[in-house]
């Protein structure tokens, strides 16, 4: 799960949200799932409490990480990544433009 991290932009490969892009909010490496804003959103009925008024809210639900691919921040294309060593540290790099993204 070092491929996709919180804050990355991803592109959906399959499902009802195929072709949509979104920013990763949360990554769960144990279950291999992602939560992305604006993708796989469901409506939930919430009871009123002291802190919130309640009503119908939209909540992003987790989905399998295999249904998403990382979008390179430099070239803007969906790409797989490779892990390369730079000065003794592992860095993620785009396979299309070969630019280094950040630390693993």
C-alpha positions in Angstrom: 0.0 0.0 0.0 3.0 2.3 -0.3 1.7 3.2 -3.8 -1.1 5.4 -2.7 -0.9 7.8 0.3 -3.2 10.3 2.0 -3.4 13.5 -0.1 -2.7 11.8 -3.5 -5.0 12.2 -6.5 -6.4 9.0 -7.9 -8.4 8.0 -10.9 -11.1 5.3 -10.6 -10.6 2.4 -13.0 -13.9 0.5 -12.6 -17.3 0.6 -11.0 -20.0 3.3 -11.0 -17.4 6.0 -10.5 -15.2 5.0 -13.4 -13.2 7.9 -14.8 -13.7 10.2 -11.8 -10.7 11.8 -10.0 -10.5 12.6 -6.3 -8.2 13.3 -3.4 -7.4 10.5 -1.0 -8.7 11.2 2.6 -7.8 8.0 4.3 -5.8 4.8 3.5 -6.4 1.5 5.4 -3.4 -0.8 4.5 -4.8 -3.8 6.5 -8.0 -4.0 4.5 -6.4 -2.5 1.3 -9.1 0.2 1.0 -9.2 3.9 0.3 -11.6 6.7 1.2 -11.7 9.4 -1.4 -13.6 12.7 -1.4 -16.5 12.8 -3.9 -16.2 9.1 -4.8 -18.3 6.2 -3.5 -20.5 8.6 -1.6 -23.7 7.4 0.2 -26.4 9.2 2.0 -26.9 8.5 5.7 -29.7 9.6 8.0 -28.3 11.1 11.2 -30.1 11.7 14.4 -29.9 15.1 15.9 -27.4 15.5 18.7 -26.0 18.4 20.7 -23.1 18.9 18.3 -24.9 18.5 15.0 -28.4 19.2 13.8 -28.9 15.8 12.1 -30.6 15.2 8.8 -29.4 13.5 5.7 -25.6 13.7 5.3 -23.3 12.4 2.5 -20.5 10.1 3.6 -17.6 8.8 1.6 -17.4 5.0 2.0 -14.2 2.9 1.5 -13.5 0.9 -1.6 -10.8 -1.5 -2.8 -7.5 0.1 -3.6 -7.2 -2.1 -6.7 -10.0 -0.1 -8.4 -7.9 3.1 -8.4 -4.7 4.2 -10.0 -2.4 7.1 -8.9 -2.4 10.3 -11.0 1.1 11.8 -11.3 1.2 15.4 -9.8 3.8 16.5 -12.4 2.5 15.1 -15.7 -1.2 14.7 -14.7 -1.4 11.2 -16.3 -2.6 8.0 -14.5 0.4 5.9 -13.9 1.9 3.1 -11.9 4.9 4.0 -9.8 8.3 2.5 -9.2 10.3 2.8 -6.0 13.8 4.1 -6.5 16.7 4.8 -4.1 17.9 8.4 -4.0 20.7 9.2 -1.6 19.9 6.1 0.5 16.1 6.8 0.8 13.3 5.1 -1.1 11.3 7.5 -3.3 8.2 7.0 -5.4 8.7 7.9 -9.0 6.3 8.1 -12.0 6.8 5.5 -14.7 5.6 7.8 -17.5 7.6 11.0 -16.8 10.2 9.5 -14.5 9.9 12.3 -12.0 10.3 11.7 -8.3 7.2 12.2 -6.3 8.1 11.9 -2.6 9.3 9.6 0.1 7.7 6.1 0.5 
